[in-house]
Amino acid sequence: MEMRKNNIQDFNFLGMHNPFLLKDMEKALKRIIKAVNEREKIVIYGTCDLDGITSVSLMLLVLKYLNADVEYFISDKINDYSIKSDIIKNHIKFLGAKVIITAGCGIQSVSQIELCKTLGIDVIITDYHKSGEILPKAIIVDPNQKQCTYPFKDLTAVGVIFKLAQAISMYYDMKYISKYLDLVALGIFSRGIDITGENKIMVDEGMYYLKYTNNYGVGALLKVNNISSVNMESVRKLSSRMMCSIKNKRYIDNARIAVELFITGNMDRAEQIAKYLKNEILQR
C-alpha cells in the first residue's frame, strides 16, 4: 500500500487524476482486499437509475473477476440516495454481509451506518453528493465530502466507482480496467450534465470501448436498438432509452434486470434481456 501512495505523482491513466487522491481511497482498498482474500460476503448497494445500475454492474464485474463473494441490492426508490434501515435489517443482514459498498448513495445515512456497525457490517460509501454537517462513521470515497481535496468535483456515481475500480486494478495489476468505460459512458450520459474534465476523458474513451465492447449486454443493446454507428448522439439516445425502459411501472424489477444484462456472460440471454427492455419502452 505504501508503494501506491509514493507513486501518486507517477500515475498516468489517460490524463486522469490518481484515484488515491480521493480521501479514504486507501482505506477502502485495504478493506476490499481483506474481504476478497478472506472470502467475506460483500454486498453492493446502489440506486435504480442508470448511473447507479452501471455503477453496481461495474463493481460486480471487477469483484467477480477477483473471485470475491459478492451480491448486490438495488434500492426501489427513484431519486432516493440514502440507505434504508429496513433493507439492512431484513435483507442485507440475512445475506451474511460483512462489507457493504454503496454506489452513488449513503453520504447522508448517519443512523443507518450506525445500525450496520451494531450488526458487524463495515460500510464503504462511494458517493458524489455533498455531505451534511455530520458524516457517517464509515469509509467514505466522495470528492464532495469535507476535507477531500480531489481536483475534480463533478464525478457521477459511476465515475467514483470507476476510480475505486482503478485503485483495485493498481493493487491486483489488472491490465484491462479501461474496458469498463463503456458502462461508465452510459452512466455519465444518463445524468444529463455538461461533460467536462474527467467525465469528458471517460466518455471519450468510453466511446471507443462501446464500439469494440466485449460486454454482451452492451453489445445486445446496440444490436437490438439498431445502433450501427456509435457516436455521442447515438449513445445519448441509447442512454435515454435505457432510462425510459427502467422507469416503467415495474422499474425496480427492470433496474435489477438491467444489472443482469450488464453482468451476464451469455450472449443469448443478453439479447433476450435487451429485447425485453426495449419492449418496456413501447408499453409505457
ZAMAR-182527 format. One record per residue (C-alpha): residue number from 1; residue in three letters; z, x, y. Coordinates in Angstrom, 1 decimal, decimal comma. Each point is the difference from the previous one (the first is absolute). Example, Ala and Ser with C-alpha at 12.3 -4.5 7.8 and 13.67 -1.06 7.14 Angstrom:
{seq->1	type->Ala	zz->7,8	xx->12,3	yy->-4,5}
{seq->2	type->Ser	zz->-0,7	xx->1,4	yy->3,4}
***
This chain:
{seq->1	type->Met	zz->0,0	xx->0,0	yy->0,0}
{seq->2	type->Glu	zz->0,8	xx->2,8	yy->2,4}
{seq->3	type->Met	zz->-3,5	xx->1,4	yy->-0,6}
{seq->4	type->Arg	zz->-1,5	xx->-3,2	yy->1,4}
{seq->5	type->Lys	zz->2,1	xx->0,0	yy->3,1}
{seq->6	type->Asn	zz->-1,1	xx->3,5	yy->0,7}
{seq->7	type->Asn	zz->-3,6	xx->-0,9	yy->-0,4}
{seq->8	type->Ile	zz->-0,1	xx->-2,8	yy->2,5}
{seq->9	type->Gln	zz->-2,1	xx->2,1	yy->2,5}
{seq->10	type->Asp	zz->-2,4	xx->0,9	yy->-2,8}
{seq->11	type->Phe	zz->-0,7	xx->-3,6	yy->-1,0}
{seq->12	type->Asn	zz->-3,7	xx->-1,0	yy->0,5}
{seq->13	type->Phe	zz->-1,1	xx->-3,3	yy->-1,5}
{seq->14	type->Leu	zz->-3,0	xx->-1,4	yy->1,9}
{seq->15	type->Gly	zz->1,7	xx->0,8	yy->3,3}
{seq->16	type->Met	zz->2,9	xx->-2,2	yy->-0,7}
{seq->17	type->His	zz->3,7	xx->0,7	yy->0,8}
{seq->18	type->Asn	zz->2,2	xx->1,5	yy->-2,8}
{seq->19	type->Pro	zz->1,9	xx->-2,9	yy->-1,7}
{seq->20	type->Phe	zz->3,2	xx->2,0	yy->0,1}
{seq->21	type->Leu	zz->0,0	xx->-0,4	yy->3,8}
{seq->22	type->Leu	zz->1,1	xx->-3,6	yy->-0,7}
{seq->23	type->Lys	zz->3,8	xx->-0,3	yy->0,1}
{seq->24	type->Asp	zz->1,6	xx->-0,3	yy->-3,5}
{seq->25	type->Met	zz->-3,3	xx->0,8	yy->-1,8}
{seq->26	type->Glu	zz->1,6	xx->2,9	yy->-1,9}
{seq->27	type->Lys	zz->2,9	xx->-2,3	yy->-1,0}
{seq->28	type->Ala	zz->-2,4	xx->-2,6	yy->-1,2}
{seq->29	type->Leu	zz->-1,9	xx->2,5	yy->-2,1}
{seq->30	type->Lys	zz->3,1	xx->1,4	yy->-1,6}
{seq->31	type->Arg	zz->1,2	xx->-3,4	yy->-1,0}
{seq->32	type->Ile	zz->-3,4	xx->-0,9	yy->-1,5}
{seq->33	type->Ile	zz->-0,2	xx->3,3	yy->-1,9}
{seq->34	type->Lys	zz->3,4	xx->-0,8	yy->-1,6}
{seq->35	type->Ala	zz->-1,1	xx->-3,5	yy->-0,9}
{seq->36	type->Val	zz->-3,2	xx->1,2	yy->-1,5}
{seq->37	type->Asn	zz->1,6	xx->2,8	yy->-2,0}
{seq->38	type->Glu	zz->2,9	xx->-2,1	yy->-1,3}
{seq->39	type->Arg	zz->-2,2	xx->-3,1	yy->-0,7}
{seq->40	type->Glu	zz->2,1	xx->-2,1	yy->2,3}
{seq->41	type->Lys	zz->-1,5	xx->-3,5	yy->0,8}
{seq->42	type->Ile	zz->-1,8	xx->-0,1	yy->3,3}
{seq->43	type->Val	zz->-0,9	xx->-3,3	yy->1,7}
{seq->44	type->Ile	zz->-2,5	xx->0,0	yy->2,9}
{seq->45	type->Tyr	zz->0,8	xx->-2,9	yy->2,4}
{seq->46	type->Gly	zz->-2,9	xx->-1,1	yy->2,2}
{seq->47	type->Thr	zz->-1,3	xx->-2,8	yy->2,2}
{seq->48	type->Cys	zz->-2,7	xx->-2,4	yy->-0,9}
{seq->49	type->Asp	zz->-2,5	xx->0,9	yy->2,7}
{seq->50	type->Leu	zz->-2,9	xx->2,4	yy->-0,8}
{seq->51	type->Asp	zz->1,7	xx->2,9	yy->1,7}
{seq->52	type->Gly	zz->3,0	xx->-0,5	yy->-2,3}
{seq->53	type->Ile	zz->-2,1	xx->-0,6	yy->-3,1}
{seq->54	type->Thr	zz->-2,0	xx->3,2	yy->0,4}
{seq->55	type->Ser	zz->3,3	xx->1,9	yy->0,7}
{seq->56	type->Val	zz->1,6	xx->-1,3	yy->-3,2}
{seq->57	type->Ser	zz->-3,2	xx->0,7	yy->-2,0}
{seq->58	type->Leu	zz->-0,4	xx->3,5	yy->1,3}
{seq->59	type->Met	zz->3,6	xx->1,0	yy->-0,8}
{seq->60	type->Leu	zz->-0,2	xx->-1,7	yy->-3,5}
{seq->61	type->Leu	zz->-3,1	xx->2,0	yy->-0,8}
{seq->62	type->Val	zz->1,6	xx->3,3	yy->1,1}
{seq->63	type->Leu	zz->3,3	xx->-0,6	yy->-1,9}
{seq->64	type->Lys	zz->-1,8	xx->-1,2	yy->-3,1}
{seq->65	type->Tyr	zz->-2,1	xx->3,1	yy->0,1}
{seq->66	type->Leu	zz->3,3	xx->1,9	yy->-0,2}
{seq->67	type->Asn	zz->1,1	xx->-2,2	yy->-2,9}
{seq->68	type->Ala	zz->2,9	xx->-1,5	yy->2,0}
{seq->69	type->Asp	zz->1,8	xx->-3,1	yy->-1,2}
{seq->70	type->Val	zz->-1,2	xx->-2,2	yy->2,9}
{seq->71	type->Glu	zz->-0,5	xx->-3,7	yy->0,7}
{seq->72	type->Tyr	zz->-0,6	xx->-1,9	yy->3,2}
{seq->73	type->Phe	zz->1,0	xx->-3,1	yy->1,9}
{seq->74	type->Ile	zz->-1,9	xx->-1,8	yy->2,7}
{seq->75	type->Ser	zz->1,9	xx->-2,1	yy->2,6}
{seq->76	type->Asp	zz->-1,1	xx->-3,6	yy->0,1}
{seq->77	type->Lys	zz->0,2	xx->-0,5	yy->3,7}
{seq->78	type->Ile	zz->-2,8	xx->1,0	yy->2,4}
{seq->79	type->Asn	zz->1,1	xx->1,9	yy->3,1}
{seq->80	type->Asp	zz->3,5	xx->0,5	yy->-1,4}
{seq->81	type->Tyr	zz->0,9	xx->3,7	yy->0,0}
{seq->82	type->Ser	zz->3,5	xx->-0,1	yy->-1,3}
{seq->83	type->Ile	zz->1,3	xx->0,4	yy->-3,5}
{seq->84	type->Lys	zz->1,4	xx->-3,1	yy->-1,6}
{seq->85	type->Ser	zz->3,6	xx->0,1	yy->-1,4}
{seq->86	type->Asp	zz->-0,8	xx->-2,7	yy->-2,5}
{seq->87	type->Ile	zz->-2,9	xx->2,0	yy->-1,3}
{seq->88	type->Ile	zz->2,2	xx->3,1	yy->-0,4}
{seq->89	type->Lys	zz->2,7	xx->-2,0	yy->-1,9}
{seq->90	type->Asn	zz->-2,2	xx->-2,2	yy->-2,1}
{seq->91	type->His	zz->-3,0	xx->2,1	yy->-0,7}
{seq->92	type->Ile	zz->0,1	xx->3,7	yy->0,8}
{seq->93	type->Lys	zz->3,5	xx->0,5	yy->-1,3}
{seq->94	type->Phe	zz->-1,1	xx->-1,4	yy->-3,4}
{seq->95	type->Leu	zz->-3,0	xx->2,3	yy->-0,2}
{seq->96	type->Gly	zz->2,6	xx->2,8	yy->-0,2}
{seq->97	type->Ala	zz->-1,2	xx->1,6	yy->3,2}
{seq->98	type->Lys	zz->1,6	xx->3,3	yy->1,1}
{seq->99	type->Val	zz->-2,3	xx->0,5	yy->3,0}
{seq->100	type->Ile	zz->-1,8	xx->-2,4	yy->2,3}
{seq->101	type->Ile	zz->-2,9	xx->1,3	yy->2,1}
{seq->102	type->Thr	zz->-1,0	xx->-2,5	yy->2,7}
{seq->103	type->Ala	zz->-3,5	xx->-0,1	yy->1,3}
{seq->104	type->Gly	zz->-0,2	xx->-1,1	yy->3,7}
{seq->105	type->Cys	zz->3,3	xx->-1,8	yy->0,1}
{seq->106	type->Gly	zz->3,8	xx->0,5	yy->0,0}
{seq->107	type->Ile	zz->0,8	xx->1,8	yy->3,2}
{seq->108	type->Gln	zz->2,0	xx->-3,0	yy->1,2}
{seq->109	type->Ser	zz->1,6	xx->-0,8	yy->-3,3}
{seq->110	type->Val	zz->3,5	xx->1,4	yy->0,5}
{seq->111	type->Ser	zz->2,1	xx->-2,4	yy->-2,1}
{seq->112	type->Gln	zz->-2,6	xx->0,0	yy->-2,8}
{seq->113	type->Ile	zz->0,2	xx->3,7	yy->-0,3}
{seq->114	type->Glu	zz->3,8	xx->-0,2	yy->-0,2}
{seq->115	type->Leu	zz->-0,5	xx->-2,4	yy->-2,9}
{seq->116	type->Cys	zz->-2,2	xx->2,4	yy->-1,7}
{seq->117	type->Lys	zz->2,6	xx->2,7	yy->0,3}
{seq->118	type->Thr	zz->2,6	xx->-2,2	yy->-1,6}
{seq->119	type->Leu	zz->-2,4	xx->-0,5	yy->-2,9}
{seq->120	type->Gly	zz->-0,6	xx->3,7	yy->-0,4}
{seq->121	type->Ile	zz->-3,6	xx->-0,2	yy->1,3}
{seq->122	type->Asp	zz->-1,3	xx->2,7	yy->2,3}
{seq->123	type->Val	zz->-2,5	xx->-1,1	yy->2,7}
{seq->124	type->Ile	zz->-2,9	xx->1,9	yy->1,5}
{seq->125	type->Ile	zz->-1,2	xx->-2,0	yy->3,0}
{seq->126	type->Thr	zz->-3,6	xx->0,7	yy->1,1}
{seq->127	type->Asp	zz->-0,8	xx->-2,1	yy->3,0}
{seq->128	type->Tyr	zz->-1,9	xx->0,2	yy->3,3}
{seq->129	type->His	zz->2,0	xx->-2,6	yy->2,0}
{seq->130	type->Lys	zz->2,5	xx->1,1	yy->2,7}
{seq->131	type->Ser	zz->3,6	xx->0,2	yy->-1,1}
{seq->132	type->Gly	zz->2,8	xx->-2,1	yy->1,4}
{seq->133	type->Glu	zz->3,2	xx->1,4	yy->1,5}
{seq->134	type->Ile	zz->1,5	xx->0,4	yy->-3,4}
{seq->135	type->Leu	zz->-2,0	xx->1,8	yy->-2,7}
{seq->136	type->Pro	zz->0,4	xx->-0,8	yy->-3,7}
{seq->137	type->Lys	zz->1,9	xx->2,6	yy->-2,0}
{seq->138	type->Ala	zz->-3,0	xx->1,1	yy->-2,0}
{seq->139	type->Ile	zz->-2,7	xx->2,7	yy->-0,1}
{seq->140	type->Ile	zz->-2,4	xx->-1,1	yy->2,8}
{seq->141	type->Val	zz->-3,5	xx->1,2	yy->0,5}
{seq->142	type->Asp	zz->-1,3	xx->-1,8	yy->3,1}
{seq->143	type->Pro	zz->-1,7	xx->1,7	yy->3,0}
{seq->144	type->Asn	zz->1,6	xx->-2,6	yy->2,3}
{seq->145	type->Gln	zz->3,6	xx->0,5	yy->-1,1}
{seq->146	type->Lys	zz->2,4	xx->1,6	yy->2,4}
{seq->147	type->Gln	zz->0,0	xx->3,8	yy->0,0}
{seq->148	type->Cys	zz->-3,3	xx->0,3	yy->-1,8}
{seq->149	type->Thr	zz->-2,3	xx->2,3	yy->1,9}
{seq->150	type->Tyr	zz->-3,1	xx->-0,6	yy->-2,0}
{seq->151	type->Pro	zz->-2,9	xx->0,5	yy->2,4}
{seq->152	type->Phe	zz->-2,0	xx->-3,2	yy->-1,0}
{seq->153	type->Lys	zz->1,9	xx->-3,3	yy->0,3}
{seq->154	type->Asp	zz->-2,7	xx->-2,5	yy->-0,9}
{seq->155	type->Leu	zz->-0,1	xx->0,4	yy->-3,8}
{seq->156	type->Thr	zz->-0,2	xx->-3,3	yy->-1,9}
{seq->157	type->Ala	zz->1,9	xx->-0,7	yy->-3,2}
{seq->158	type->Val	zz->-2,7	xx->1,6	yy->-2,2}
{seq->159	type->Gly	zz->-0,2	xx->2,9	yy->2,4}
{seq->160	type->Val	zz->3,7	xx->0,8	yy->-0,5}
{seq->161	type->Ile	zz->-0,3	xx->-0,4	yy->-3,7}
{seq->162	type->Phe	zz->-3,0	xx->2,4	yy->-0,1}
{seq->163	type->Lys	zz->2,1	xx->2,5	yy->1,9}
{seq->164	type->Leu	zz->2,7	xx->-0,4	yy->-2,8}
{seq->165	type->Ala	zz->-2,8	xx->0,4	yy->-2,6}
{seq->166	type->Gln	zz->-1,1	xx->3,2	yy->1,8}
{seq->167	type->Ala	zz->3,5	xx->1,4	yy->-0,3}
{seq->168	type->Ile	zz->0,2	xx->-0,9	yy->-3,7}
{seq->169	type->Ser	zz->-3,4	xx->1,6	yy->-0,6}
{seq->170	type->Met	zz->1,1	xx->3,2	yy->1,7}
{seq->171	type->Tyr	zz->3,0	xx->0,3	yy->-2,3}
{seq->172	type->Tyr	zz->-1,9	xx->-0,9	yy->-3,2}
{seq->173	type->Asp	zz->-3,2	xx->1,8	yy->1,0}
{seq->174	type->Met	zz->-2,1	xx->-3,1	yy->-0,3}
{seq->175	type->Lys	zz->-3,5	xx->1,0	yy->1,0}
{seq->176	type->Tyr	zz->-1,7	xx->-3,3	yy->0,7}
{seq->177	type->Ile	zz->2,5	xx->-2,0	yy->2,2}
{seq->178	type->Ser	zz->-2,8	xx->-0,7	yy->2,5}
{seq->179	type->Lys	zz->-1,8	xx->-2,3	yy->-2,5}
{seq->180	type->Tyr	zz->2,6	xx->-2,7	yy->1,0}
{seq->181	type->Leu	zz->-1,4	xx->-0,1	yy->3,5}
{seq->182	type->Asp	zz->-2,3	xx->-2,9	yy->-1,1}
{seq->183	type->Leu	zz->3,2	xx->-2,2	yy->-0,3}
{seq->184	type->Val	zz->1,4	xx->1,5	yy->3,3}
{seq->185	type->Ala	zz->-3,2	xx->-0,9	yy->1,9}
{seq->186	type->Leu	zz->0,2	xx->-3,6	yy->-1,2}
{seq->187	type->Gly	zz->3,6	xx->-0,3	yy->0,9}
{seq->188	type->Ile	zz->-0,5	xx->1,5	yy->3,5}
{seq->189	type->Phe	zz->-3,0	xx->-2,3	yy->0,7}
{seq->190	type->Ser	zz->2,1	xx->-3,0	yy->-0,9}
{seq->191	type->Arg	zz->2,4	xx->0,7	yy->2,9}
{seq->192	type->Gly	zz->-2,7	xx->-0,7	yy->2,6}
{seq->193	type->Ile	zz->1,2	xx->2,9	yy->2,1}
{seq->194	type->Asp	zz->-1,8	xx->2,6	yy->2,1}
{seq->195	type->Ile	zz->-0,8	xx->2,8	yy->-2,5}
{seq->196	type->Thr	zz->1,0	xx->3,3	yy->1,7}
{seq->197	type->Gly	zz->1,8	xx->3,2	yy->-1,0}
{seq->198	type->Glu	zz->1,0	xx->0,4	yy->-3,6}
{seq->199	type->Asn	zz->-1,2	xx->-3,6	yy->-0,7}
{seq->200	type->Lys	zz->-3,5	xx->1,1	yy->1,0}
{seq->201	type->Ile	zz->0,1	xx->3,0	yy->-2,2}
{seq->202	type->Met	zz->1,2	xx->-2,1	yy->-3,0}
{seq->203	type->Val	zz->-2,6	xx->-2,7	yy->0,7}
{seq->204	type->Asp	zz->-2,9	xx->2,5	yy->0,5}
{seq->205	type->Glu	zz->0,9	xx->1,8	yy->-3,3}
{seq->206	type->Gly	zz->0,7	xx->-3,3	yy->-1,7}
{seq->207	type->Met	zz->-3,6	xx->-1,1	yy->0,7}
{seq->208	type->Tyr	zz->-1,2	xx->2,9	yy->-2,1}
{seq->209	type->Tyr	zz->2,4	xx->-0,9	yy->-2,9}
{seq->210	type->Leu	zz->-1,0	xx->-3,7	yy->0,3}
{seq->211	type->Lys	zz->-3,7	xx->1,0	yy->-0,6}
{seq->212	type->Tyr	zz->0,9	xx->2,1	yy->-3,0}
{seq->213	type->Thr	zz->3,2	xx->-1,8	yy->-1,1}
{seq->214	type->Asn	zz->1,3	xx->0,5	yy->-3,5}
{seq->215	type->Asn	zz->2,4	xx->-2,9	yy->0,4}
{seq->216	type->Tyr	zz->-1,3	xx->-2,8	yy->-2,2}
{seq->217	type->Gly	zz->1,5	xx->-2,7	yy->2,3}
{seq->218	type->Val	zz->-1,6	xx->1,3	yy->3,2}
{seq->219	type->Gly	zz->-3,3	xx->0,5	yy->-1,8}
{seq->220	type->Ala	zz->0,1	xx->-3,6	yy->-1,3}
{seq->221	type->Leu	zz->0,8	xx->-1,3	yy->3,5}
{seq->222	type->Leu	zz->-3,1	xx->1,8	yy->1,4}
{seq->223	type->Lys	zz->-2,2	xx->-1,3	yy->-2,9}
{seq->224	type->Val	zz->1,3	xx->-3,7	yy->0,1}
{seq->225	type->Asn	zz->-0,3	xx->-0,2	yy->3,7}
{seq->226	type->Asn	zz->-3,5	xx->1,5	yy->-0,1}
{seq->227	type->Ile	zz->0,8	xx->3,0	yy->2,2}
{seq->228	type->Ser	zz->-2,7	xx->2,5	yy->-0,6}
{seq->229	type->Ser	zz->0,5	xx->1,9	yy->3,3}
{seq->230	type->Val	zz->3,5	xx->1,3	yy->0,6}
{seq->231	type->Asn	zz->0,6	xx->0,3	yy->3,7}
{seq->232	type->Met	zz->2,6	xx->-0,9	yy->2,5}
{seq->233	type->Glu	zz->-1,3	xx->-3,6	yy->0,5}
{seq->234	type->Ser	zz->-0,4	xx->-0,8	yy->-3,7}
{seq->235	type->Val	zz->3,5	xx->1,4	yy->-0,8}
{seq->236	type->Arg	zz->1,5	xx->-1,9	yy->2,8}
{seq->237	type->Lys	zz->-1,5	xx->-3,2	yy->-1,3}
{seq->238	type->Leu	zz->1,1	xx->0,8	yy->-3,5}
{seq->239	type->Ser	zz->3,6	xx->0,5	yy->1,2}
{seq->240	type->Ser	zz->-0,2	xx->-3,3	yy->1,8}
{seq->241	type->Arg	zz->-1,3	xx->-1,8	yy->-3,1}
{seq->242	type->Met	zz->2,9	xx->1,5	yy->-2,0}
{seq->243	type->Met	zz->2,5	xx->-1,3	yy->2,5}
{seq->244	type->Cys	zz->-1,6	xx->-3,4	yy->-0,2}
{seq->245	type->Ser	zz->0,2	xx->-0,1	yy->-3,8}
{seq->246	type->Ile	zz->3,6	xx->1,2	yy->0,0}
{seq->247	type->Lys	zz->1,1	xx->-2,6	yy->2,6}
{seq->248	type->Asn	zz->-1,1	xx->-3,0	yy->-2,0}
{seq->249	type->Lys	zz->2,7	xx->-2,5	yy->-0,9}
{seq->250	type->Arg	zz->0,7	xx->2,1	yy->-3,1}
{seq->251	type->Tyr	zz->0,3	xx->3,1	yy->2,2}
{seq->252	type->Ile	zz->3,0	xx->1,6	yy->-1,7}
{seq->253	type->Asp	zz->-1,7	xx->-0,2	yy->-3,4}
{seq->254	type->Asn	zz->-3,2	xx->1,3	yy->1,6}
{seq->255	type->Ala	zz->1,8	xx->2,9	yy->1,5}
{seq->256	type->Arg	zz->1,3	xx->1,0	yy->-3,4}
{seq->257	type->Ile	zz->-3,4	xx->-0,5	yy->-1,5}
{seq->258	type->Ala	zz->-1,5	xx->2,3	yy->2,7}
{seq->259	type->Val	zz->2,5	xx->2,7	yy->-1,0}
{seq->260	type->Glu	zz->-1,1	xx->-0,4	yy->-3,6}
{seq->261	type->Leu	zz->-3,6	xx->0,3	yy->1,2}
{seq->262	type->Phe	zz->0,6	xx->3,4	yy->1,7}
{seq->263	type->Ile	zz->2,0	xx->1,5	yy->-2,8}
{seq->264	type->Thr	zz->-1,9	xx->-1,2	yy->-3,1}
{seq->265	type->Gly	zz->-1,7	xx->2,6	yy->-2,2}
{seq->266	type->Asn	zz->-2,4	xx->-2,6	yy->-1,4}
{seq->267	type->Met	zz->-3,4	xx->-0,5	yy->1,7}
{seq->268	type->Asp	zz->-0,6	xx->-3,5	yy->-1,5}
{seq->269	type->Arg	zz->3,5	xx->-1,2	yy->1,0}
{seq->270	type->Ala	zz->-0,6	xx->1,4	yy->3,5}
{seq->271	type->Glu	zz->-3,2	xx->-2,0	yy->0,4}
{seq->272	type->Gln	zz->1,7	xx->-3,2	yy->-1,3}
{seq->273	type->Ile	zz->2,8	xx->0,3	yy->2,6}
{seq->274	type->Ala	zz->-2,5	xx->0,8	yy->2,8}
{seq->275	type->Lys	zz->-2,0	xx->-3,1	yy->-0,9}
{seq->276	type->Tyr	zz->3,2	xx->-2,1	yy->-0,1}
{seq->277	type->Leu	zz->1,1	xx->1,2	yy->3,5}
{seq->278	type->Lys	zz->-3,5	xx->-0,6	yy->1,4}
{seq->279	type->Asn	zz->0,2	xx->-3,6	yy->-1,4}
{seq->280	type->Glu	zz->3,4	xx->-0,4	yy->1,7}
{seq->281	type->Ile	zz->-1,8	xx->0,3	yy->3,4}
{seq->282	type->Leu	zz->-2,3	xx->-2,9	yy->-0,9}
{seq->283	type->Gln	zz->3,0	xx->-2,2	yy->-0,8}
{seq->284	type->Arg	zz->1,8	xx->0,5	yy->3,3}
***
